[in-house]
Amino acid sequence: MVALTIDALNRYREIFPPIRGSLTKEVQSSPIRDEEEAVKLFQLYLNQVKKEAKNFSQDKCCQAGSHILLHEDSTSMVVSLIIEG
């Protein structure tokens, strides 16, 4: 899962035209305006990554890790700092 701005996505498509089709599921979202939206988006990405890790580990006959690498509190703090400028 990758998050890109529209400009970045367009540049990506210009630079790598042969792999344009690799972005099969595009979801447009509005800019993040507050901490609550940031945490919700964080949870969306985190849940997706957990599913992918679980599937990968099952395919490779290993166990997915259980360590939390980034907490919701960290997400809120970073977004708060960015918004405040």
PyMOL commands that set and color helices and strands:
alter all, ss='L'
color gray80, all
select helices_A, chain A and resi 6-15+17-22+35-59+72-84
alter helices_A, ss='H'
color red, helices_A
deselect
rebuild
show_as cartoon
